[in-house]
Amino acid sequence: MPEEKKSGISQEKARRIAVGATVAGVLLVIFFVVVLSVQFWQIGVKNKRNAEYDAQIEKLEEMLDKEQNDLDFYRTTEGLEYLASQQHWK
């Protein structure tokens, strides 16, 4: 009678495969957590930078409005007289 071949895998092999799969799964989860943490940090930095840029834009727009008002004033007769008096021309 021919020898019967063992079918399946031994318990030791199955345990090793299970441990390996568990370790791989845990490492994958840790990797994803690290990637998500880095991305959230980058999003926070980008939002902070955008807020700083918005504040700078607002400040520059206020400066432009003030300068436009000054320019409008200096184009009037009173503004020209003021500039002349500053230069001691009048």
Secondary structure, 3 states (H helix, E strand, C coil): CCCCCCCCCCHHHHHHHHHHHHHHHHHHHHHHHHHHHHHHHHHHHHHHHHHHHHHHHHHHHHHHHHHHHHHHHHCCHHHHHHHHHHCCCC
